[in-house]
Amino acid sequence: MDVILIGQSNIVSRRVLPALQSIPEVDGIDLATRKASDSAVGKSWTHGAVYEDYLDALIRTHAKLAYVSVVNSEHERWVEAALRNGLHVIVDKPAVLGYDRAMRLVELAAKVDRCLTEATVFAYHPQIPMTKRIFAEAGCRPTRVAMVLSFPPFAADNFRYRRELGGGALWDLAPYVAACGRIFFESEPSVVRGSVISSSESVETAFSAIATYDGERGLISLCGFDTAYSNNLRVLGPSISVELDRAFTTPSDYTNRLTVHRGQESDRIEVPKADSFALFIKEVIDRIERHDWKQLTSDLLADARTMDGLRTAAVAP
């Protein structure tokens, strides 16, 4: 299957392109970038065609799958354009800026019979299903999730500090909060509370969130980009808990370890190296080939609904 990249973001260069190159099912890789006139880009790209105009690229490409990786405020426009030109679509998180917009695109994807999914790839690293399996083997299920995803500030010119481009910690990091609850509780929250902790001149730079789920289950999180680096997830149940470091942005060459607590005893379990981007994209391609992508689209919509609830709670006066 040929793939086209819409945008040449940092994450595309660092993670998406290497992942695509590692997947046998991926043939050509076209690139649409507004940097195409830069001779260095044009001369170094050997994977497929290079386009400078996004719409022209979507019309002319032979790719079946588009990976949209542009600033957050442009996701909706280029996802829609890709769908209307007959492509299946993966879009970086946040997929779009609001549940109503997500619903409109999901309805369009259904109308044109194309897959639409959001790249919350951390769920595809083997450490996540391994954590769920540990609970299953213990005969219980998770009832609490605690997560911290926070890191130092970006460069001053980063789009995440510009509200008109979809910046702010809530748009950037709330997708992890929404996905965590969905993954470990397999449902959407009944109640979501949130609070902005810190802000720059135009956007929030850190927030906290508490989500309650049916069955006396709950999630708590601290997220932002104004502290020292922390990337931690702890999943608790009645008789067991599992702690993961580097849970959300695990490098493909990193051997991670789970810390499993059972009463007063603790074990460390090694997790094999894995490329979560490659595993996610391969899963999407497999589902496209089977015409079985309904769950991927449902997950996008569920997370968009949770994020709307969190944003409303966090920014309420």
Secondary structure as UniProt FT lines:
FT   STRAND          3..6
FT   HELIX           10..11
FT   HELIX           12..16
FT   HELIX           17..22
FT   TURN            24..25
FT   STRAND          29..32
FT   TURN            34..37
FT   HELIX           39..44
FT   STRAND          50..51
FT   HELIX           54..60
FT   STRAND          65..68
FT   HELIX           72..74
FT   HELIX           75..84
FT   TURN            85..86
FT   STRAND          88..91
FT   HELIX           99..112
FT   STRAND          116..118
FT   HELIX           121..124
FT   HELIX           127..137
FT   TURN            138..139
FT   STRAND          144..150
FT   TURN            156..157
FT   HELIX           159..161
FT   HELIX           163..165
FT   HELIX           169..185
FT   STRAND          191..199
FT   STRAND          204..213
FT   TURN            214..216
FT   STRAND          217..224
FT   STRAND          230..236
FT   STRAND          241..245
FT   TURN            252..253
FT   STRAND          256..262
FT   TURN            263..264
FT   STRAND          265..271
FT   HELIX           276..290
FT   HELIX           294..315
//
